Amino acid sequence: MNDKRIALVTGANQGIGLQIAKDLGTHGFTVLVGSRNLERGEVAAKEVGPDALALQLDVTDQASIAAAAERIGRELGRLDLLINNAAISNTKKRPNQSVEEYSNTTRPSNVSFDEMRAVWDTNVFGVLAVYQAMLPLLRKAPAARIINVSSGVGSLTTNLDPAFHYRGIFGPVYPASKTALNALTVAMALELEPEGIKVHAISPGFTKTNLNGYAGTDTVEQGAREAVRVALLGPDSPTGTFTRWEDQTIPW
């Protein structure tokens, strides 16, 4: 098993994360299926394939992160690829509330600090916590890579374009959490560039998943494509990129 590249995908028990895990499995990776709920992770790992392992991992729980890193180090010895996919979009959106209606309750003038903290705890601080815990394992791999699953709605440049269709929903909760994630991506890329570890942000597009109440227009297969494409790049590929499918660059 250690002869294969080892990938950890957070939030991989459903949606895009699960599809990324499946696709990486077909490309010969040993895939660690990160899941807050271990039982759901074990079910997902069976879907991924025989070289998949379920890993209990709650990105908002330091003890869970530390235990996951310790297990990877003990059983596998290194990590070749980290895909920070786990994310939430909200905690207070009502079942029949549209994205536009919810966004009107999360303007800078009226946003709930508890709502903002909850989303950022997963989407920003959770990513940084996993990064810090897994970095020693990534440093043991010959050509490690980190992929942060971001979103085009986090692009400041795009949101300042009056023609951008979704600029009306930009706000401090989910969209700005992805802006912050992009900033973390750049910081990680700069830190690790001298070591040859590549760091990327990718956008899966508007994918039909639980994250958006299945309102998306793309399939999970389509949503997973860019993460998998970047995961398979060679060691001479650039670092610090923000792209969508077919290597289309998204402005920061």
C-alpha positions as CSV (number, residue, x, y, z in Angstrom):
1,M,0.0,0.0,0.0
2,N,2.9,2.4,0.8
3,D,4.1,2.1,-2.8
4,K,1.0,3.9,-3.9
5,R,0.5,7.7,-3.6
6,I,-1.5,8.5,-0.5
7,A,-4.3,11.1,-0.6
8,L,-6.4,12.5,2.2
9,V,-9.7,14.1,1.2
10,T,-11.6,15.9,4.0
11,G,-15.4,15.8,3.9
12,A,-15.2,12.8,1.6
13,N,-18.3,10.9,2.8
14,Q,-20.6,12.7,0.3
15,G,-20.9,15.1,-2.6
16,I,-17.8,16.4,-4.4
17,G,-15.4,15.0,-1.8
18,L,-16.7,11.5,-2.3
19,Q,-16.5,11.8,-6.1
20,I,-12.9,13.1,-5.8
21,A,-12.0,10.2,-3.6
22,K,-13.5,7.7,-6.2
23,D,-11.7,9.3,-9.1
24,L,-8.4,9.3,-7.2
25,G,-8.9,5.7,-6.5
26,T,-9.2,4.9,-10.2
27,H,-5.9,6.7,-10.7
28,G,-4.1,4.4,-8.3
29,F,-4.1,6.4,-5.1
30,T,-4.6,5.0,-1.6
31,V,-7.5,7.3,-0.5
32,L,-8.1,8.3,3.1
33,V,-11.8,9.2,3.3
34,G,-12.1,11.9,5.9
35,S,-15.5,12.1,7.6
36,R,-16.8,13.6,10.8
37,N,-18.9,10.5,11.3
38,L,-16.7,7.3,11.0
39,E,-19.6,5.0,10.1
40,R,-20.6,7.2,7.1
41,G,-16.9,7.4,6.2
42,E,-16.7,3.6,6.2
43,V,-19.7,3.3,3.9
44,A,-18.2,5.8,1.6
45,A,-14.8,4.1,1.6
46,K,-16.5,0.9,0.4
47,E,-17.8,2.9,-2.5
48,V,-14.4,4.3,-3.3
49,G,-12.7,0.9,-3.5
50,P,-10.4,-1.7,-1.9
51,D,-7.6,0.8,-1.3
52,A,-9.7,3.3,0.5
53,L,-9.6,3.8,4.3
54,A,-12.2,5.6,6.4
55,L,-10.6,8.2,8.7
56,Q,-12.6,10.0,11.4
57,L,-11.8,13.6,10.9
58,D,-13.7,16.7,12.1
59,V,-11.9,19.7,10.9
60,T,-13.3,21.8,13.8
61,D,-12.0,19.4,16.4
62,Q,-8.3,19.6,17.2
63,A,-8.3,16.2,19.0
64,S,-9.9,14.6,15.9
65,I,-7.3,16.2,13.6
66,A,-4.4,15.2,15.8
67,A,-5.6,11.6,16.0
68,A,-6.1,11.4,12.3
69,A,-2.5,12.7,11.7
70,E,-1.1,10.2,14.2
71,R,-2.9,7.3,12.6
72,I,-1.7,8.3,9.1
73,G,1.9,8.6,10.4
74,R,1.7,5.3,12.2
75,E,0.0,3.2,9.5
76,L,1.2,4.8,6.3
77,G,4.2,7.0,7.1
78,R,3.5,9.9,4.8
79,L,1.0,11.9,2.8
80,D,1.4,12.7,-0.9
81,L,-1.8,14.7,-1.4
82,L,-4.1,16.7,0.9
83,I,-7.4,17.9,-0.5
84,N,-9.1,20.3,1.9
85,N,-12.7,19.8,0.7
86,A,-14.8,19.9,3.9
87,A,-16.9,23.0,4.0
88,I,-20.3,24.3,5.0
89,S,-22.3,27.2,3.5
90,N,-24.5,28.2,6.4
91,T,-26.1,27.0,9.7
92,K,-29.2,29.1,9.7
93,K,-30.7,28.9,6.2
94,R,-34.3,27.8,6.3
95,P,-35.2,24.7,4.2
96,N,-37.3,26.7,1.6
97,Q,-35.2,29.9,1.7
98,S,-33.5,30.8,-1.5
99,V,-29.8,31.7,-1.6
100,E,-30.7,35.3,-2.4
101,E,-33.1,35.4,0.5
102,Y,-30.5,34.0,2.9
103,S,-27.9,36.4,1.6
104,N,-30.1,39.3,2.5
105,T,-29.9,38.2,6.1
106,T,-26.1,38.0,6.0
107,R,-25.1,41.5,4.8
108,P,-22.3,43.3,6.6
109,S,-25.0,45.4,8.3
110,N,-27.0,42.6,9.7
111,V,-25.0,39.4,9.7
112,S,-25.0,37.2,12.7
113,F,-21.5,36.9,14.2
114,D,-22.3,33.3,15.4
115,E,-23.3,32.4,11.8
116,M,-20.1,33.9,10.4
117,R,-17.9,32.3,13.0
118,A,-19.5,28.8,12.5
119,V,-18.9,28.9,8.7
120,W,-15.4,30.3,9.0
121,D,-14.5,27.8,11.7
122,T,-14.9,25.0,9.1
123,N,-14.0,26.7,5.9
124,V,-11.0,28.7,7.1
125,F,-9.7,27.8,10.5
126,G,-10.5,24.1,9.9
127,V,-8.4,24.1,6.7
128,L,-5.5,25.8,8.5
129,A,-5.7,23.3,11.4
130,V,-5.6,20.3,9.0
131,Y,-2.7,21.9,7.1
132,Q,-0.6,22.3,10.2
133,A,-1.3,18.8,11.4
134,M,-0.6,17.1,8.1
135,L,2.4,19.2,7.0
136,P,5.0,16.9,8.7
137,L,3.5,14.0,6.8
138,L,3.5,15.9,3.5
139,R,7.1,16.8,4.0
140,K,7.9,13.1,4.0
141,A,6.6,12.6,0.5
142,P,8.8,13.1,-2.6
143,A,6.4,15.5,-4.4
144,A,3.6,16.5,-2.2
145,R,0.6,18.7,-3.2
146,I,-2.2,20.5,-1.4
147,I,-5.5,21.4,-3.1
148,N,-8.0,23.7,-1.3
149,V,-11.5,23.5,-2.7
150,S,-12.6,27.1,-3.0
151,S,-15.3,28.9,-5.1
152,G,-15.5,31.5,-7.8
153,V,-17.8,33.5,-5.5
154,G,-14.7,34.1,-3.3
155,S,-12.9,36.1,-6.1
156,L,-12.7,39.8,-5.1
157,T,-11.8,40.8,-8.7
158,T,-14.8,38.9,-10.1
159,N,-17.2,40.3,-7.6
160,L,-16.2,43.9,-8.4
161,D,-17.3,43.3,-12.0
162,P,-20.8,44.6,-12.5
163,A,-21.4,41.9,-15.1
164,F,-20.8,39.0,-12.6
165,H,-24.2,37.3,-12.1
166,Y,-23.6,36.2,-8.5
167,R,-22.1,39.5,-7.1
168,G,-25.4,40.2,-5.4
169,I,-24.9,37.3,-2.9
170,F,-21.3,38.3,-1.9
171,G,-21.2,38.7,1.9
172,P,-19.3,37.9,5.0
173,V,-20.3,34.3,5.5
174,Y,-19.7,31.7,2.8
175,P,-18.3,33.9,-0.1
176,A,-15.9,35.8,2.2
177,S,-14.8,32.5,3.8
178,K,-13.7,31.4,0.4
179,T,-11.9,34.7,-0.1
180,A,-10.1,34.0,3.1
181,L,-9.3,30.5,2.0
182,N,-7.8,31.9,-1.2
183,A,-5.6,34.1,1.0
184,L,-4.5,31.1,3.0
185,T,-3.7,29.2,-0.2
186,V,-1.4,32.0,-1.3
187,A,0.3,32.1,2.1
188,M,0.7,28.3,2.1
189,A,2.1,28.4,-1.5
190,L,4.7,31.1,-0.5
191,E,5.7,29.2,2.6
192,L,6.2,25.8,0.9
193,E,7.6,27.0,-2.5
194,P,11.2,26.6,-1.3
195,E,10.4,23.0,-0.4
196,G,8.8,22.1,-3.7
197,I,5.4,21.4,-2.2
198,K,2.7,22.7,-4.5
199,V,-0.5,24.5,-3.2
200,H,-3.6,25.3,-5.3
201,A,-7.1,26.6,-5.0
202,I,-9.7,25.2,-7.3
203,S,-13.4,25.9,-8.0
204,P,-15.6,22.9,-8.6
205,G,-18.3,25.1,-10.2
206,F,-22.0,25.3,-9.1
207,T,-22.4,21.6,-8.3
208,K,-25.6,19.9,-7.1
209,T,-24.7,18.9,-3.5
210,N,-25.9,19.2,0.0
211,L,-23.8,22.4,0.4
212,N,-26.3,24.4,-1.7
213,G,-29.4,22.3,-1.0
214,Y,-28.9,20.5,-4.3
215,A,-29.7,23.7,-6.3
216,G,-26.5,23.4,-8.3
217,T,-26.5,22.8,-12.1
218,D,-23.4,20.6,-12.4
219,T,-23.1,16.9,-11.5
220,V,-20.6,15.8,-8.8
221,E,-18.6,14.1,-11.6
222,Q,-18.2,17.5,-13.2
223,G,-17.5,19.2,-9.9
224,A,-14.6,16.8,-9.1
225,R,-12.8,17.2,-12.4
226,E,-10.6,20.1,-11.6
227,A,-9.4,18.8,-8.3
228,V,-8.4,15.5,-9.9
229,R,-6.8,17.2,-12.9
230,V,-4.6,19.3,-10.5
231,A,-3.9,16.3,-8.3
232,L,-2.4,14.5,-11.3
233,L,-0.1,17.3,-12.4
234,G,3.6,16.6,-12.5
235,P,6.3,18.0,-10.2
236,D,7.2,20.8,-12.7
237,S,3.7,22.3,-12.5
238,P,3.3,25.8,-11.1
239,T,2.2,26.5,-7.5
240,G,-0.2,29.2,-6.1
241,T,-2.9,28.7,-8.8
242,F,-6.6,29.3,-8.7
243,T,-8.4,27.5,-11.5
244,R,-11.6,25.9,-12.6
245,W,-12.2,23.0,-15.1
246,E,-9.9,22.8,-18.0
247,D,-7.2,25.0,-16.4
248,Q,-9.2,28.2,-16.6
249,T,-7.5,30.8,-14.3
250,I,-9.8,32.6,-11.8
251,P,-8.6,36.0,-10.7
252,W,-7.9,36.3,-7.0
